[in-house]
Amino acid sequence: APAALAPRVAALIGAAVARRPETAGQVAAYVDRRLQSGPAVRPTLFTLVTGLLEAGPTPLRAALGGVLATPGAPDRQAPRRELLDALLAHETEPAVLDAVLHAAARSAEEDLGDLVRRIGLLLVRTPEGAAAFDRGLAELGRHVPGFAARVAAWLADAPQDWAAVVGPSA
């Protein structure tokens, strides 16, 4: 029965965050804690979070994207990645995608390059998004140790894969 209530709860939370955007971080922190709880919470949590990702206000989707882009405990990474995939399957708002980029960049995940490129492909669909991606990469290169070197390595290893998301001056 709790999973059946999740869509209504998601709508209520979304409305509350729309009125008070500063609460988005608290909702995301709660989701982060629940993701650490294990498989028992999965049915209800996934229904709730996917509802928030699909219809929640931008600040909430950005906060949730930041949580989902961080690896979490090794045995709890799969649910985060599944929810992150759900977000990236339909997200178009540059602010949300930028939040995901910034959160992901601080991880040492092996597939970080694939995730960064995937975010870039979503962002470069619009001039605003392309500018946000360029700014994000430059900012992360300055502030996240080793990130610039990783980007340079990704570009050198597979320039054709990155051609659509970075300019020739990169």
VENKAVEN-V585523 format. One record per backbone hydrogen bond with DSSP energy under -1.0 kcal/mol. CO is the residue of the C=O (numbers start at 0). NH is the residue of the N-H. Records with the same first field share a line. If there is no record, write none. Layout:
CO = NH, NH
This chain:
0 = 4
4 = 8
5 = 9
6 = 10
7 = 11
8 = 12
9 = 13
10 = 14
11 = 15
12 = 16
13 = 17
14 = 18
15 = 19
19 = 22
20 = 23
22 = 26
23 = 27
24 = 28
25 = 29
26 = 30
27 = 31
28 = 32
29 = 33
30 = 34
33 = 36
37 = 40
38 = 41
40 = 44
41 = 45
42 = 46
43 = 47
44 = 48
45 = 49
46 = 50
47 = 51
48 = 52
49 = 53
50 = 54
51 = 55
56 = 60
57 = 61
58 = 62
59 = 63
60 = 64
61 = 65
62 = 66
63 = 67
64 = 68
66 = 69
72 = 75
76 = 80
77 = 81
78 = 82
79 = 83
80 = 84
81 = 85
82 = 86
83 = 87
84 = 88
86 = 89, 90
92 = 96
93 = 97
94 = 98
95 = 99
96 = 100
97 = 101
98 = 102
99 = 103
100 = 104
103 = 106
108 = 111
110 = 114
111 = 115
112 = 116
113 = 117
114 = 118
115 = 119
116 = 120
117 = 121
118 = 122
119 = 123
122 = 125
125 = 129
126 = 130
127 = 131
128 = 132
129 = 133
130 = 134
131 = 135
132 = 136
133 = 137
134 = 138
135 = 139
136 = 140
137 = 141
138 = 142
139 = 143
143 = 146
145 = 149
146 = 150
147 = 151
148 = 152
149 = 153
150 = 154
151 = 155
152 = 156
153 = 157
157 = 161
158 = 162
161 = 164, 165
166 = 169
